[in-house]
Amino acid sequence: MFPRWLRPAWRLCALLLCTAAALRADTLVFTNGDQLTGTLVRADQAGCIFRSSMASEVTVPWAHIQELRTTGSFIVVEAGGAPHLGQLMISGGLVEISSPHAPAPQFVPDSQVRMIVDPETYRKAVTARPAFWQGWKGLASGGFSQISATQSSNSYNAQVDLRRPVPSLPWLPPKSATLFHLNSTYGRLSQPSKPTVVTSIYSTSLEQDEYVGKKLFLFGNGELDHNYAQGLQLQQAYGGGVGWKLIASAPTELSVRADLHWTRQRFLSSLVSSFLASSLSESLRQDYGRIVWTENVSLTPSLTKGLAYQMAGISSWAVPVYRNFSVNFTVVDSYLNNPQPGFLRNSLQYSTGIQYSLP
């Protein structure tokens, strides 16, 4: 407790702090006369996102806003891309931008507003050009098992899925994205007087997407595959195509791709073949609360070597356990219609491990 003689001074300080906070607060007035004070988070062509202590964070369409006043400076980006910096007064379908560095306020119709963000967000997410090793998001998981007895076995599995979007904020219009994928399984089973059985499977790919619209993008990619269980020493595929984001909401992301690529296969028997192929693929990410399901299915017919078609699918569930750590359950199926003689066409893997999600 404060001494009695300090209590009036403490009350005065608290009152001054509350008054200063109120003076710094942004004000949102609805068309029905209701009013909120708080902070403007951001805005786009549909409306604005406003945060207040009374209503938490709300999304309000422009048609429901009578007036919006900010005490801090924001950057307004027009549909054509021109930015304007200043304090805002939005009323009657117009955005008034006042800046001490401008001789007169500037006016932009709210229908021409592409986005409104604070200067720091604009600098980091819109104008900044991060280095190649910066801005990656995604997950990495791994697991292993070991048995030491008459039979000795060791097995390891690893999965990495990374994405580097530009700009980095998901609510901004996408410009480009870099995707990296790795899935690997290795195991050895040995027994006295018996040959050692080896399992060695990996698949890795790198893709660069360049958006030509909000959902339409062109891409180039390269992929390397090795599957000892199918007699495949190394498969290389390089090409490009077009993709379309059918759904790009917070809980659901669904996209489809079609490409044309050159493929070179080398088997354990030293057999080598090259051909032109095309791939049709679909990718889905679905959030069920905190549980995340991802899956990808692809069909790859050969255009110049009819029997060399392939199919592949991967399905993965991530169940959170602590902060960014989850338990991962993954199923990978790979079908190769022209494996090395004596090997099965289909390869099916089940794996589980600990997964870490990059923030």
Steps between C-alpha positions, in 0.01 A plus 500: 500500500612857430545741791190711549680820404598347161153383401378832347816524288457137389137562398604810308770306311256223414247756376764670284612166354141401414439843342821473294401151382156625400656789305726255314215260418350466153122542470260293292138617455244259351213605275254422782677748731693249714860591570822313583835635616816300455753440224467458125685177411473510121252546217449394139238533225242302702525694828714543808615296799470694827619396847347634821491398865119481489449287187845340454573481123218562251482505120271776368397549131526855365121512452455477881751777581381858542830642615851383593764727653858403584742680730806322363638495147410227250597426142215489249580310180277573201387237251769625262770448765567863605561531881393795719610557864309692765219509753167381365144628502267264314146626442244511222688254278823705506831443677655830606877478562659784699876533532714785638726453196217561251357850436144367481313178586475231232176319421461140377159330439463195727422295188855576378671393825710189450618489862564710810783393733729656757843618371696223676287223346527666159879517526545140615239323289464711185818690419762281671689245290607220736805288425446148365554339841246729673122479523460122486194340659396137527586187694769240561439157653707191573487164675706184549481147640766251604498127585804308634445123523557199275372734235636855515321781325519876479258724315478878459251732334501874439264745335551870423243729339600866473339797329637852452217734392560857380354708657510305825159606637222266381237774461710695247470423127765234418788579266712185511576192709784249530414144609737230624400140579699205633376155604754234594495148647802282570525163677729197544402150615784254574523144636798263538562290187231696311539782245430850629173650380514873424211742456593832342236743371514876454321766301596867487373790290544876460238725340478871420155658457439839336146637530334659198172550687364467850457122458670416169875433492772363274770274641823321424615197699757225532466164676735216596372153603673185620317181598705186569175303549413554131853467362509872421852639546415858406218680320541863393213721384525865390222712357230758565132574465201689635319485834174627644403559864141386520465582872730727701322554833637470856382142573519363144755529219435310177702530179543310174796487261576380149849484354719367222843361587796298376574182698810283519491163681799287601436157659728276708555282192660802324196529273451868405201658328395858422157623399257792506221486758220711644372521859158585640504556876281623784608631844280554805562640848215487750501629860267325744547728799859424597527174301631547145452263206703536180483285190630497144405275208666500157455309172793502256438347155790469255451676166780322310529168684154363566580243773703740716208660685506567874264586785583630848316610811587622849270557797618642831334584834660727761367486858644774727666398828697807618537844343643449148551124549252242369472127446500425127331205327586462131405259220691512169400293197703487178404305188756451222364307202843417357716390796813293459407138419447298818376797705141592594334799335356640822688635804301581817648664812356570846698720739457703816726741681537835673427805287613860549313784328689815405312812622 
